[in-house]
Amino acid sequence: MFFVCLMMQQDLKLKCDKCRSKAMKIAAVADDVISVAWEGEGKNKVVMTGDGTDAATETRRLRKKLGYADLVSVEDMK
C-alpha cells in the first residue's frame, strides 16, 4: 500500500474570527486530512497535511463555502 503525504498552503482573506473558525471546520472535516494549522503573518494561511489529499478539491470546497481561497503551494512530505 502506498500513501502520498501532501502539505498544502492556502491563502485566505478572512475578515473575522467567525470566518476563521468556519475555514478551520471546512478544512478539518476533509477526507484524508491529518492536521490543519494556521501560518503566515496575519494567520491568513491554512496549512493542511494529509495522505492522498487532493489540493484542487480542498481549494474548491473552501471557495464554495467562503467565497475566496488561493492555493499557494503543494509539497510532498517524506
Secondary structure, DSSP 8 states (H G I E B T S, - for coil): ----EEEEEEE----SHHHHHHHHHHHHTSTTEEEEEEESTTS-EEEEEEES--HHHHHHHHHHHHS--EEEEEEEE-
